[in-house]
Amino acid sequence: MRALSMISTILATAALISTAGAQEVVKELPLATGQTFSVCEGEYESSCAAHQVYLYCYTVYGWAEATCKVRGTNEPAKYTIAEISKRGGNKCGYTIYEITCR
């Protein structure tokens, strides 16, 4: 019984060390390097054209900064934003952007 308890402790410790190491690697990586997102910015999501990500008015640049930021560094986020379509309506209109993290 005691041997089983020691094995469980060793396995739990190994899992913690492995997880901690993985977290350190993740801290240094951008959240979405190489990914492209179709983003709709507007007052109501139901009024957006087809998209992957919905953002409320005037938040697209903050979202891109946070999503494409390299964690654990002071480097600025690297991304491109392309305006795909735009139409008026409600508080700020509706814009579809294509955002690619670099």
LOTORZA-456783 format. One line per 2 residues: number of its first residue (from 1); for each residue z, x, y of N, C-alpha, C, O, CB. Coordinates in Angstrom, 2 decimals. Glycine has a CB too. Example, Ala and Ser with C-alpha at 12.3 -4.5 7.8 and 13.67 -1.06 7.14 Angstrom:
% residues 2
1> 7.80,13.19,-5.69,7.80,12.30,-4.50,7.80,13.20,-3.30,8.46,14.24,-3.32,9.05,11.31,-4.47; 7.08,12.85,-2.25,7.14,13.67,-1.06,7.87,12.90,0.03,8.04,13.41,1.14,5.72,14.08,-0.60
//
This chain:
% residues 102
1> 0.00,0.82,-1.19,0.00,0.00,0.00,0.00,0.87,1.26,-0.70,0.58,2.23,1.20,-0.94,-0.01; 0.80,1.94,1.23,0.88,2.84,2.39,-0.46,3.55,2.62,-0.86,3.76,3.76,2.02,3.88,2.18
3> -1.14,3.92,1.56,-2.44,4.59,1.68,-3.46,3.65,2.33,-4.27,4.09,3.14,-2.94,5.05,0.29; -3.41,2.39,1.97,-4.31,1.41,2.55,-4.06,1.26,4.05,-5.00,1.14,4.83,-4.16,0.05,1.85
5> -2.78,1.28,4.44,-2.42,1.20,5.85,-2.94,2.41,6.62,-3.42,2.27,7.75,-0.90,1.08,6.01; -2.83,3.59,6.02,-3.32,4.81,6.68,-4.84,4.77,6.84,-5.36,5.16,7.88,-2.89,6.07,5.89
7> -5.53,4.30,5.83,-6.99,4.20,5.90,-7.38,3.23,7.00,-8.31,3.51,7.76,-7.58,3.75,4.55; -6.71,2.10,7.11,-6.99,1.12,8.16,-6.78,1.74,9.55,-7.57,1.50,10.46,-6.10,-0.12,8.00
9> -5.72,2.52,9.70,-5.43,3.18,10.98,-6.51,4.18,11.33,-6.96,4.25,12.47,-4.06,3.87,10.95; -6.94,4.97,10.34,-7.99,5.96,10.57,-9.29,5.28,10.96,-9.97,5.71,11.89,-8.20,6.83,9.31
11> -9.65,4.22,10.26,-10.88,3.50,10.58,-10.82,2.87,11.97,-11.81,2.91,12.70,-11.16,2.43,9.53; -9.69,2.30,12.33,-9.54,1.70,13.65,-9.65,2.75,14.74,-10.28,2.51,15.77,-8.19,0.96,13.76
13> -9.04,3.93,14.52,-9.12,5.02,15.49,-10.55,5.51,15.64,-11.01,5.75,16.75,-8.20,6.18,15.07; -11.26,5.67,14.53,-12.66,6.11,14.57,-13.51,5.11,15.34,-14.40,5.50,16.10,-13.21,6.31,13.14
15> -13.26,3.82,15.14,-14.01,2.79,15.85,-13.75,2.87,17.35,-14.67,2.71,18.15,-13.65,1.40,15.32; -12.50,3.11,17.74,-12.17,3.23,19.16,-12.85,4.44,19.79,-13.38,4.36,20.89,-10.65,3.32,19.35
17> -12.82,5.56,19.09,-13.47,6.78,19.61,-14.96,6.55,19.76,-15.55,6.93,20.77,-13.20,7.99,18.68; -15.58,5.93,18.76,-17.01,5.66,18.80,-17.34,4.72,19.96,-18.32,4.94,20.67,-17.47,5.05,17.47
19> -16.54,3.67,20.15,-16.77,2.72,21.23,-16.60,3.39,22.59,-17.39,3.14,23.50,-15.81,1.53,21.11; -15.59,4.23,22.73,-15.36,4.92,24.00,-16.54,5.82,24.34,-16.97,5.87,25.49,-14.07,5.74,23.95
21> -17.06,6.52,23.36,-18.22,7.38,23.58,-19.43,6.59,24.01,-20.18,7.01,24.89,-18.53,8.18,22.34; -19.64,5.45,23.39,-20.77,4.59,23.74,-20.62,4.07,25.16,-21.61,3.97,25.89,-20.90,3.42,22.74
23> -19.40,3.73,25.55,-19.17,3.23,26.90,-19.49,4.30,27.94,-20.04,3.99,29.00,-17.72,2.75,27.06; -19.16,5.55,27.65,-19.48,6.64,28.58,-20.99,6.77,28.77,-21.46,6.99,29.89,-18.89,7.97,28.08
25> -21.74,6.64,27.69,-23.19,6.73,27.78,-23.72,5.57,28.60,-24.60,5.76,29.45,-23.84,6.74,26.38; -23.21,4.36,28.36,-23.68,3.17,29.07,-23.40,3.30,30.56,-24.23,2.86,31.37,-23.02,1.91,28.51
27> -22.27,3.87,30.96,-21.94,4.02,32.37,-22.99,4.81,33.12,-23.18,4.61,34.32,-20.59,4.69,32.52; -23.67,5.70,32.45,-24.64,6.57,33.10,-26.06,6.02,33.07,-26.96,6.60,33.68,-24.61,7.93,32.44
29> -26.26,4.94,32.38,-27.61,4.39,32.26,-27.81,3.22,33.21,-26.87,2.47,33.48,-27.89,3.96,30.82; -29.03,3.07,33.71,-29.32,1.85,34.48,-29.16,0.65,33.56,-29.26,0.77,32.34,-30.76,1.90,35.08
31> -28.91,-0.48,34.14,-28.73,-1.67,33.33,-30.04,-2.13,32.70,-30.04,-2.68,31.60,-28.14,-2.79,34.17; -31.14,-1.90,33.37,-32.39,-2.51,32.91,-33.61,-1.61,33.11,-34.68,-2.10,33.46,-32.61,-3.82,33.63
33> -33.47,-0.32,32.91,-34.59,0.60,33.13,-35.83,0.15,32.37,-35.78,-0.14,31.18,-34.20,2.01,32.71; -36.94,0.12,33.10,-38.21,-0.23,32.48,-38.43,-1.71,32.27,-39.51,-2.12,31.83,-38.32,0.45,31.18
35> -37.46,-2.52,32.57,-37.62,-3.97,32.39,-38.20,-4.61,33.64,-37.93,-4.17,34.76,-36.27,-4.62,32.04; -39.00,-5.63,33.43,-39.57,-6.40,34.52,-39.05,-7.83,34.40,-39.02,-8.41,33.32,-41.13,-6.36,34.49
37> -38.66,-8.39,35.53,-38.10,-9.74,35.58,-38.92,-10.62,36.50,-39.34,-10.18,37.57,-36.63,-9.70,36.05; -39.15,-11.83,36.09,-39.75,-12.85,36.94,-38.58,-13.61,37.56,-37.81,-14.26,36.86,-40.72,-13.81,36.13
39> -38.47,-13.53,38.89,-37.30,-14.06,39.58,-37.72,-15.13,40.58,-38.64,-14.92,41.36,-36.53,-12.93,40.29; -37.04,-16.27,40.55,-37.26,-17.30,41.54,-36.07,-17.32,42.48,-34.92,-17.40,42.05,-37.47,-18.69,40.88
41> -36.36,-17.24,43.78,-35.32,-17.34,44.80,-35.56,-18.62,45.58,-36.65,-18.83,46.11,-35.31,-16.08,45.74; -34.56,-19.47,45.67,-34.68,-20.72,46.41,-33.38,-21.49,46.36,-32.40,-21.05,45.75,-35.82,-21.57,45.85
43> -33.36,-22.65,46.99,-32.12,-23.43,47.07,-31.79,-24.13,45.75,-30.63,-24.17,45.34,-32.22,-24.46,48.18; -32.80,-24.68,45.08,-32.57,-25.43,43.85,-33.44,-24.88,42.73,-34.66,-24.78,42.87,-32.85,-26.94,44.05
45> -32.82,-24.52,41.63,-33.59,-23.94,40.51,-34.61,-24.93,39.98,-35.69,-24.52,39.55,-32.65,-23.51,39.39; -34.29,-26.20,39.99,-35.22,-27.20,39.44,-36.54,-27.27,40.23,-37.53,-27.81,39.73,-34.56,-28.57,39.43
47> -36.55,-26.73,41.44,-37.77,-26.73,42.25,-38.57,-25.44,42.11,-39.62,-25.29,42.74,-37.41,-26.94,43.70; -38.10,-24.51,41.29,-38.77,-23.23,41.08,-39.93,-23.36,40.11,-39.91,-24.19,39.20,-37.77,-22.18,40.57
49> -40.94,-22.52,40.32,-42.00,-22.37,39.32,-41.39,-21.61,38.12,-40.22,-21.23,38.17,-43.26,-21.61,39.92; -42.16,-21.40,37.07,-41.66,-20.71,35.87,-41.07,-19.36,36.24,-41.64,-18.62,37.04,-42.80,-20.53,34.83
51> -39.91,-19.03,35.66,-39.19,-17.79,35.97,-38.23,-17.45,34.85,-37.93,-18.29,34.00,-38.44,-17.91,37.31; -37.72,-16.22,34.86,-36.69,-15.79,33.92,-35.31,-15.84,34.56,-34.32,-16.17,33.90,-36.98,-14.37,33.41
53> -35.25,-15.51,35.84,-33.97,-15.40,36.55,-34.04,-16.26,37.80,-35.03,-16.21,38.54,-33.65,-13.91,36.91; -33.01,-17.04,38.04,-32.91,-17.84,39.26,-31.85,-17.22,40.18,-30.77,-16.84,39.73,-32.57,-19.33,38.94
55> -32.20,-17.13,41.47,-31.26,-16.63,42.48,-31.26,-17.57,43.66,-32.30,-18.11,44.05,-31.62,-15.19,42.92; -30.09,-17.77,44.24,-29.97,-18.59,45.43,-30.58,-17.85,46.62,-30.83,-16.64,46.54,-28.49,-18.96,45.71
57> -30.80,-18.54,47.69,-31.44,-18.00,48.90,-30.85,-16.66,49.35,-29.63,-16.47,49.35,-31.31,-18.99,50.02; -31.72,-15.77,49.72,-31.39,-14.49,50.37,-30.55,-13.54,49.50,-29.76,-12.76,50.04,-30.65,-14.76,51.64
59> -30.71,-13.60,48.19,-29.90,-12.75,47.32,-30.74,-11.82,46.44,-30.18,-11.06,45.64,-29.03,-13.60,46.44; -32.06,-11.86,46.57,-32.92,-11.12,45.65,-32.70,-9.61,45.74,-32.67,-8.94,44.71,-34.39,-11.45,45.92
61> -32.56,-9.06,46.93,-32.40,-7.61,47.05,-31.05,-7.14,46.51,-30.97,-6.07,45.89,-32.55,-7.19,48.52; -30.01,-7.90,46.73,-28.70,-7.56,46.16,-28.71,-7.60,44.64,-28.12,-6.75,43.98,-27.64,-8.52,46.68
63> -29.41,-8.61,44.09,-29.52,-8.71,42.63,-30.27,-7.52,42.07,-29.85,-6.94,41.07,-30.22,-10.02,42.23; -31.37,-7.14,42.71,-32.16,-5.99,42.24,-31.34,-4.71,42.32,-31.39,-3.89,41.41,-33.47,-5.85,43.07
65> -30.59,-4.54,43.40,-29.73,-3.35,43.54,-28.72,-3.29,42.39,-28.54,-2.25,41.77,-28.99,-3.37,44.90; -28.07,-4.40,42.12,-27.04,-4.43,41.07,-27.63,-4.28,39.67,-27.06,-3.59,38.83,-26.24,-5.72,41.14
67> -28.75,-4.91,39.43,-29.35,-4.90,38.10,-29.99,-3.56,37.77,-29.96,-3.12,36.62,-30.39,-6.00,37.98; -30.56,-2.90,38.76,-31.31,-1.66,38.52,-30.50,-0.41,38.87,-31.04,0.70,38.81,-32.59,-1.68,39.32
69> -29.25,-0.56,39.22,-28.40,0.57,39.61,-28.07,1.44,38.40,-27.81,0.93,37.31,-27.11,0.06,40.26; -28.09,2.75,38.60,-27.66,3.67,37.56,-26.14,3.74,37.63,-25.58,4.18,38.63,-28.32,5.11,37.72
71> -25.49,3.30,36.59,-24.03,3.26,36.57,-23.44,4.67,36.58,-24.01,5.59,36.00,-23.53,2.50,35.35; -22.31,4.81,37.23,-21.59,6.08,37.22,-22.16,7.11,38.16,-21.77,8.28,38.11,-21.57,6.63,35.84
73> -23.10,6.72,39.03,-23.68,7.65,39.99,-23.68,7.01,41.37,-23.44,5.81,41.51,-25.11,8.07,39.57; -23.96,7.81,42.36,-24.13,7.30,43.72,-25.60,7.15,44.08,-25.95,6.87,45.22,-23.44,8.21,44.73
75> -26.46,7.35,43.09,-27.90,7.23,43.32,-28.25,5.79,43.71,-27.67,4.84,43.18,-28.70,7.64,42.06; -29.18,5.65,44.64,-29.62,4.28,44.95,-30.37,3.69,43.76,-30.96,4.42,42.95,-30.52,4.27,46.22
77> -30.34,2.38,43.67,-31.08,1.70,42.61,-32.57,1.96,42.80,-33.05,2.07,43.93,-30.78,0.17,42.60; -33.29,2.06,41.69,-34.73,2.30,41.75,-35.44,1.09,41.16,-35.28,0.75,39.99,-35.12,3.61,40.97
79> -36.23,0.44,42.01,-36.93,-0.76,41.57,-38.10,-1.04,42.51,-38.16,-0.53,43.62,-35.98,-1.97,41.51; -39.00,-1.86,42.03,-40.08,-2.37,42.88,-39.99,-3.89,42.87,-39.64,-4.51,41.87,-41.48,-1.88,42.39
81> -40.31,-4.46,44.01,-40.33,-5.92,44.15,-41.72,-6.31,44.64,-42.18,-5.83,45.67,-39.21,-6.43,45.13; -42.36,-7.19,43.90,-43.65,-7.73,44.30,-43.52,-9.23,44.48,-43.00,-9.93,43.61,-44.76,-7.39,43.26
83> -43.98,-9.73,45.61,-43.97,-11.17,45.86,-45.20,-11.77,45.19,-46.33,-11.45,45.55,-43.95,-11.49,47.41; -44.97,-12.64,44.22,-46.05,-13.23,43.45,-46.55,-14.52,44.10,-47.76,-14.74,44.21,-45.59,-13.51,42.01
85> -45.62,-15.37,44.52,-46.00,-16.61,45.18,-44.87,-17.07,46.09,-43.71,-16.69,45.92,-46.34,-17.71,44.13; -45.24,-17.89,47.07,-44.25,-18.37,48.03,-44.69,-19.73,48.55,-45.86,-19.96,48.82,-44.06,-17.35,49.21
87> -43.70,-20.63,48.69,-43.99,-21.93,49.29,-42.76,-22.39,50.07,-41.64,-22.01,49.74,-44.39,-22.98,48.20; -42.99,-23.18,51.07,-41.90,-23.71,51.88,-41.15,-24.81,51.15,-41.64,-25.37,50.16,-42.42,-24.22,53.20
89> -39.97,-25.12,51.66,-39.20,-26.23,51.11,-37.71,-25.95,51.13,-37.27,-24.84,50.84,-39.64,-26.54,49.71; -36.95,-26.98,51.47,-35.49,-26.92,51.50,-34.98,-25.79,52.40,-35.61,-25.49,53.41,-34.95,-26.75,50.09
91> -33.88,-25.17,52.05,-33.21,-24.21,52.94,-34.02,-22.95,53.22,-34.11,-22.51,54.37,-31.90,-23.82,52.36; -34.63,-22.35,52.18,-35.27,-21.03,52.37,-36.64,-20.93,51.71,-37.21,-19.84,51.64,-34.38,-19.94,51.81
93> -37.17,-22.03,51.22,-38.44,-21.98,50.51,-38.21,-21.51,49.08,-37.08,-21.37,48.62,-39.43,-21.07,51.23; -39.30,-21.26,48.39,-39.24,-20.82,46.99,-40.21,-19.67,46.80,-41.41,-19.81,47.03,-39.56,-21.99,46.00
95> -39.67,-18.55,46.38,-40.49,-17.36,46.18,-40.32,-16.86,44.76,-39.20,-16.75,44.25,-40.11,-16.26,47.19; -41.44,-16.55,44.13,-41.41,-15.89,42.82,-41.67,-14.41,43.05,-42.66,-14.03,43.67,-42.48,-16.51,41.83
97> -40.75,-13.60,42.56,-40.86,-12.15,42.66,-41.02,-11.57,41.26,-40.56,-12.15,40.27,-39.62,-11.55,43.37; -41.67,-10.43,41.19,-41.68,-9.63,39.96,-40.90,-8.36,40.31,-41.32,-7.58,41.16,-43.16,-9.31,39.44
99> -39.78,-8.17,39.64,-38.91,-7.03,39.91,-38.92,-6.12,38.69,-38.63,-6.55,37.57,-37.46,-7.50,40.25; -39.26,-4.87,38.91,-39.28,-3.88,37.82,-38.28,-2.78,38.14,-38.37,-2.13,39.18,-40.70,-3.29,37.62
101> -37.34,-2.57,37.23,-36.37,-1.48,37.37,-37.04,-0.19,36.89,-37.69,-0.17,35.85,-35.06,-1.77,36.55; -36.86,0.89,37.66,-37.47,2.17,37.29,-36.40,3.17,36.93,-36.71,4.31,36.59,-38.34,2.71,38.42
//
